[in-house]
Amino acid sequence: MATLQSCSSSVCLRESSALLLPRRNVNESYKSRTVKWRSPRGAVVPNFHLPMRSFEIKNRTSTEEIKSLRLITAIKTPYLPDGRFDLEAYDALVNTQIEHGAEGVIVGGTTGEGQLMSWDEHIMLIGHTINCYGGSIKVIGNTGSNSTREAVHATEQGFAVGMHAALHINPYYGKTSLEGLVKHFDRVLSMGPTIIYNVPSRTGQDIPHQVINTLAQNANLAGVKECVGNDRIKQHIEKGIVVWSGNDDESHDSRWNHGATGVVSVTSNLVPSLMRDLMFGGKNPSLNAKLMPLIQWLFQEPNPIGLNTALAQLGVVRPVFRLPYVPLPLAKRVEFVNLVKQIGREHFVGEKDVQVLDDDDFTYLDRAHFFFLLLFMSISVSTSPEITGREVESFTPGPVTAQANTGGSVVWFPMWDCFHNVVQPFPFQGCLVVAERIWHVFCCYAFVLWRLVEALPMVF
């Protein structure tokens, strides 16, 4: 059989075969994946693949680490006038907490208005916080619900995106029996470190000591955020249960007279360094008395109305409210300016001068901006220099974060859960990138169309 030999390329052409090229050794395929995806600033353990299932270990934070926290801030969630989260302002708030010594943040709690968020927004914000700040502060996600099924699902997602612990409230409105409380909390305690939140003024039902004592047999119970009072705190402490005061006005006495570990604080959003001194510096009745007028001002209306008003007056968030929350009246806003002067502007967050805002300065949000939610729900491959070209081949889903207002980062949302269960590495990342680009184009055009339709009534 005749053979044609090419000396320049050393490739043989045969009459009965096509061009034969040297074959790459399958065992050397790893060499094309020399760069692994890394979160730009995230607290992600290397080679620790996500997502996780509810029966797997979800993070490297022990319950004992959560038990040691003394100052936990229930962080505020700021908004843009169009209804989206103001992540630039949010990041500044979290950074301020870290710089002034807070050890943990509650994300999407009552103060953070988790009750006004969709679960997509909720999990996105938890993921963003853990991805950007999880190495510097403990992130505790509020994934509780009055539906056990919903609480289990949200907690599973929260731990999947990397939160260090969960905060769980007892079922509200549709209240249950004491046995039902135990079963409800048992279901979520199995997933990871958990803080139980007892606030009967909001739920309409107290979690009695005997229920907490029963749940304390579970190693994942980090402790209780207790709002009933110092007598209840003392009762828990005598049984060896870790407790954080949920009332800023009682936190000094709870910590130093009744054995509480610390406080889950609203006031620390405004004066984090002073609240740290209150929790770390020993008994300090004079500092406690100095803060009491501010605390009383904050809680004259249901939280977070006072806090939202104060942060807007300090210029650290935009004066945007999601209804049904509205700012305190003008007279109370003037009162806050005087309080800041009495305590000292240097102790408060932000750098702008405190001001009295007019009623017309506030924006009220009364409905979800659907197409913004679509944009939030899309997948975005990081624009970080760490991911370029073929390195997308080895991309595996990381924690959920947000791209808006904060440079490039990976967004992985619940609507794409179908990809989560695929054995990694996922072999069709190229298709995934194309799909997400198409999705972005669709969302952009849909948003423009929606704005045009909204403008029609004004034109005619």
Salt bridges, closest charged atoms under 4 A:
GLU64 OE2 - LYS67 NZ 3.41
GLU65 OE1 - LYS138 NZ 3.24
ASP82 OD2 - ARG84 NH2 3.00
ASP86 OD2 - ARG318 NH1 2.41
ASP91 OD1 - HIS128 NE2 2.71
GLU103 OE2 - ARG70 NH2 3.96
GLU113 OE2 - LYS76 NZ 3.71
GLU121 OE2 - ARG322 NH2 2.93
GLU156 OE2 - ARG53 NH2 3.67
ASP206 OD2 - ARG232 NH2 2.69
GLU226 OE1 - HIS236 NE2 3.02
ASP253 OD1 - HIS252 ND1 3.22
GLU335 OE1 - LYS332 NZ 3.64
GLU346 OE2 - HIS347 NE2 3.66
ASP359 OD1 - ARG333 NH2 2.56
GLU386 OE2 - ARG38 NH2 3.77
GLU393 OE1 - ARG33 NE 3.86
ASP417 OD1 - HIS420 ND1 3.21
GLU436 OE2 - ARG437 NE 2.86
GLU436 OE1 - HIS440 NE2 3.35
GLU454 OE2 - ARG367 NH2 2.30
GLU454 OE1 - ARG451 NH1 3.36
